[in-house]
Amino acid sequence: MSDKTIEEMTFEEAMAELEAVVDQLDRGDVALDESIKLYERGALLKKTLRKKTQRG
């Protein structure tokens, strides 16, 4: 994950991180608590990406 907050990320950075989150979840090799954290992070990234596309 990036050191930047989600709001500080460019569209491209947020999309790349979302793709990484999805890949990790798809592999299924993370513990349940980590999966929940990844899912929550992915949801925030998706929300931010949606806002960025609506603005521009």
N, C-alpha and C positions, 0 to 999 in steps of 0.2 A: 504494500500500500504506500501511497505517497505521503510525504511529510506535510504537504499542503492540505489546507482544509478543502472540502469539496467546493465551496464557493470560490476559492482562489484558483481552482483548476480551469484550464482552457477546456473547450468542448472536447478536443482530441484527447487530452489527458484523462478526462472523466470517462470518455468512451473506452479508452484502453484499460482503465482500471475496472470498469464494469465487465468488460470481456474477460479479464483475469479472474474476477469474482465468479462469473458464470462457469468458467473452465474448472475452477477449484470445486465448485458445488457439483458439477457434472461428474467429476472423477469420483466423488464420494469417499475420498480418503482422509477426511477431516472429522474430528470429533463433533458430537452433536452441539456442544456449546460454541465451538468455533463456527460451525455451519450456521447457527442462529446469528452470530455476529456478522458473518459474511452476507447473509441474506438481508439483514438490516442495512448494512453498508450499500449493498446493491440497490435496495429500494431508494435510499437517499440519492445515490448517483443517478438513478433513473429519473427521479423527480427533478433534480437539478438539470439534467440533460433536456428534459421536456421544457423547462422554463427557458433555457438558453435557445432552443429552437423556436419558441414562440416569440421571443424578443427580436430575433434577427432574421 
